[in-house]
Amino acid sequence: MDSAELDRLIAKLPRKRIGFYPTPFHRLDNLSATYGVDFFLKREDMAGPGAASGSKTRLAEFILGQALADGVTHVITQGVYLTNSGMQFAVACRVAGLTPILFLTRDESRHGELTEYRGNLLLNKIMDVEVHTTPTQGGAYWDTPGEQQRVLDAMNARKQELEALGHKVIVVPTGGAHPHGFVAHALTFKEMIEQAEESGVRLDYVYHTAGTGTALPGLVAAKLMTGSSVRFRSIAICAYRKGDWINEDVIVDRVKHILHTLGVPLPADDVIRAEVDVDQRFIGEDYAVPSPEGVAAIKELAVSDGVFMGPVYTGKGFAGLLEHVRTGKVEPGSKVAFLHTGDLGNLFEISQVVGPVASAGQ
Ligand SMILES: *Cc1c(COP(=O)(O)O)cnc(C)c1O
């Protein structure tokens, strides 16, 4: 189908307008000259309206669109205290006139006690968001079933309290991974392909940073629906393991969910799976721990073209892309778009999260 038909199918779904779309798409002239590859950025980080925005804003448009249609009043979501997703959902809720509530965890063994509001947490504070913080000890909370259950129980208890007062509440899983949102990034793909075509460019690759798996399913669904020849490459910031909370099977299921929602015939699982190519070599020591490659990539892009990636997600993702270019996994002369999913707020986090961005390369 063509992109107008894709648009028409998606336009049938409830949606609350929150961001500024289409987001910009532009070439990185200086980096392209350095590497002999045409680099482009799709700027989901500029989706707005909170300025330090990102890929969760599009998800929120569809999730909150349905929530408003259902008469929801409060939106509870969860994440690590520095969550980009939680902050963008809070912004989206403020726009939509819904009350945001965040349940956040902080690994004190790694990031210390909370003594100061910085980054996304500061933005949540400015928006007067109801924030519940649970300290954890060691590792990401989603890797520890006990910690995960503690957060789920706390969210459910708050939900019940609010419901007893007559409010209607939805719970959005970590990273905005609510089924109503998965379709959102089909539009990102559509916009990007159209924007590239307008500049006479046929993209060979789309790179992005993969975490909770909310952007990739929409991108893949739109590619399959439009018959594009673009290839996806995902750079992971957390492990994609079989049987775990996020992995390639989960992505395939979400693509099927999107196609089913849009009433499009499903291809075989293998056809979907062939679109999923996750490189896990750039996670570094752990989630939200700066990696030397990520820090170097943030610096390199800022110096060459004045664009800021963040330390938790996009710096690591861009590091992966640069390595693929240097080693020829992206062939010279290729046209590559990187999905800038945001992460700006985390540049203003504590040094254990940001890393030596201010000194690297000096
Ligand atoms: C959430 C997030 C990602 C990863 O998101 P997916 O759910 O895997 O698409 C990437 N980059 C940034 C900045 C994010 O906030």
The ligand as a MOL file (V3000), in Angstrom:
LIG
                    3D

  0  0  0     0  0            999 V3000
M  V30 BEGIN CTAB
M  V30 COUNTS 15 15 0 0 0
M  V30 BEGIN ATOM
M  V30 1 C 12.7410 4.8280 25.4460 0
M  V30 2 C 13.8950 5.2750 24.6570 0
M  V30 3 C 14.5110 4.4510 23.6870 0
M  V30 4 C 14.1640 3.0170 23.4640 0
M  V30 5 O 12.8910 2.8640 23.1920 0
M  V30 6 P 12.1440 1.6590 22.5470 0
M  V30 7 O 10.9750 1.4780 23.4240 0
M  V30 8 O 13.0180 0.4580 22.4760 0
M  V30 9 O 11.7840 2.1610 21.2130 0
M  V30 10 C 15.5210 4.9750 22.9240 0
M  V30 11 N 15.9510 6.2190 23.1190 0
M  V30 12 C 15.4160 7.0330 24.0530 0
M  V30 13 C 15.9680 8.3780 24.2250 0
M  V30 14 C 14.3720 6.5920 24.8420 0
M  V30 15 O 13.8530 7.4120 25.7710 0
M  V30 END ATOM
M  V30 BEGIN BOND
M  V30 1 1 1 2
M  V30 2 1 2 3
M  V30 3 2 2 14
M  V30 4 1 3 4
M  V30 5 2 3 10
M  V30 6 1 4 5
M  V30 7 1 5 6
M  V30 8 2 6 7
M  V30 9 1 6 8
M  V30 10 1 6 9
M  V30 11 1 10 11
M  V30 12 2 11 12
M  V30 13 1 12 13
M  V30 14 1 12 14
M  V30 15 1 14 15
M  V30 END BOND
M  V30 END CTAB
M  END
